[in-house]
Amino acid sequence: MIDLEGRVPIIGTIRDCTLHYGLYKPHARDNARILLTQPIHREGRATRTWLLDPSEITELAERLTRETN
């Protein structure tokens, strides 16, 4: 996970990065991205991408919360 503010990136699983994302303050969440090891297809885009944006990370965090409860 990178936060675009020059801090040291976090290297871990999607779950680890999503849990850490939950600890960020709102400003840091707006600047966070997860760099993937394999590109993924996104609907509406012609090419695959290597990054998860904050809205996608938020979705993952909410899903993780629902699944653990």
C-alpha positions as CSV (number, residue, x, y, z in Angstrom):
1,M,0.0,0.0,0.0
2,I,1.2,3.5,-0.8
3,D,-0.2,6.7,0.5
4,L,1.2,9.3,-2.0
5,E,2.6,11.4,0.8
6,G,6.1,10.0,0.8
7,R,5.7,7.6,3.7
8,V,7.2,4.1,3.6
9,P,4.9,1.7,1.7
10,I,3.4,-1.3,3.4
11,I,4.1,-4.6,1.8
12,G,1.5,-7.3,2.7
13,T,-1.6,-9.1,1.7
14,I,-4.8,-7.3,0.5
15,R,-6.2,-8.1,3.9
16,D,-3.3,-6.6,5.8
17,C,-3.4,-3.4,3.6
18,T,-7.2,-3.1,4.1
19,L,-6.9,-3.5,7.9
20,H,-4.2,-0.8,7.9
21,Y,-6.3,1.4,5.7
22,G,-8.9,1.4,8.4
23,L,-6.5,3.0,10.8
24,Y,-5.7,6.0,8.5
25,K,-7.1,9.4,9.1
26,P,-9.6,10.7,6.4
27,H,-6.9,12.8,4.6
28,A,-4.6,9.8,4.4
29,R,-7.4,7.6,3.2
30,D,-8.0,10.0,0.3
31,N,-4.4,9.6,-0.8
32,A,-4.0,5.8,-0.3
33,R,-3.6,3.3,-3.1
34,I,-2.9,-0.4,-3.2
35,L,-0.4,-1.5,-5.8
36,L,-1.3,-5.0,-7.0
37,T,1.1,-7.8,-8.1
38,Q,-1.2,-8.6,-11.0
39,P,-3.4,-6.2,-13.0
40,I,-7.2,-6.5,-12.8
41,H,-9.9,-5.7,-15.3
42,R,-12.4,-2.9,-14.4
43,E,-15.7,-2.5,-16.1
44,G,-15.9,0.4,-18.4
45,R,-12.1,0.6,-19.0
46,A,-10.3,-0.7,-22.0
47,T,-7.1,-1.7,-20.1
48,R,-6.4,-3.5,-16.9
49,T,-5.0,-1.6,-13.9
50,W,-2.4,-2.2,-11.2
51,L,-3.9,0.1,-8.6
52,L,-6.9,0.0,-6.2
53,D,-8.3,3.4,-5.5
54,P,-9.6,4.6,-2.1
55,S,-13.2,3.9,-3.0
56,E,-12.3,0.3,-3.8
57,I,-10.2,-0.1,-0.7
58,T,-13.2,1.2,1.3
59,E,-15.4,-1.4,-0.3
60,L,-12.9,-4.1,0.7
61,A,-12.7,-2.8,4.3
62,E,-16.5,-2.8,4.6
63,R,-16.7,-6.3,3.2
64,L,-14.0,-7.5,5.6
65,T,-15.9,-6.0,8.5
66,R,-19.1,-7.7,7.4
67,E,-17.4,-11.1,7.0
68,T,-15.6,-11.0,10.4
69,N,-18.8,-10.1,12.3
